[in-house]
Amino acid sequence: MLWIKAFHIIFMVTWFAGLFYLPRLFVYHSEPGVSAESARRFEVMEKRLFVITTLGALLTVGFGLWLLVGWFWPPPLWLEIKLGLVAGLIAYHILLGCLVKDLRTAPARRSPAFYRVLNEVPTLFLIAIVLLAVLRPAF
Ligand code: HEM
């Protein structure tokens, strides 16, 4: 069980590395005056990073479900709340995927400031989910 938990955490770090870095790339990509060549490079980086981030997400969820079914079923309330937050995080992940496509067709549609604000969202999820998983509060 501890091995599975260890891999759950390792892939969670991979997932979050992408969730933090993708909107950063979006900030640079959407800045005015980016040349066509740089824009093409950003597109390639964003696409590749999104693939790696998605792999991290799938493996985190896979190992998490293994833990859930194997040792934590039926889930206590803190874990149910955590799963609700994970659903929100997956929605955010999907949004980033849509923005990768959007930046290819219309890079100037949203401002760099929009992506800077977006960049703060995963921090909130990370703090809430890790606090729930580690402290296991009895509500
Ligand atoms: C569908 C997705 C997920 C499922 C089903 C899931 C399920 C679980 C389960 C059953 C455990 C074992 C309970 C425990 O030992 O505390 C666990 C541990 C943990 N999870 Fe997840 N999890 C998911 C996603 C995440 C995400 C996105 C994060 C981070 C943001 C995360 C962070 C952790 C951490 C840090 C632990 C270790 C807690 C400890 O040992 O004190 N999990 N997860």
Residues whose N, C-alpha, C, O or C-beta is under 5 A from the ligand:
A	BS01	HEM	M12 T60 V61 G64 L65 L67 L68 F72 V86 F125 L126 I129 V130 A133 V134
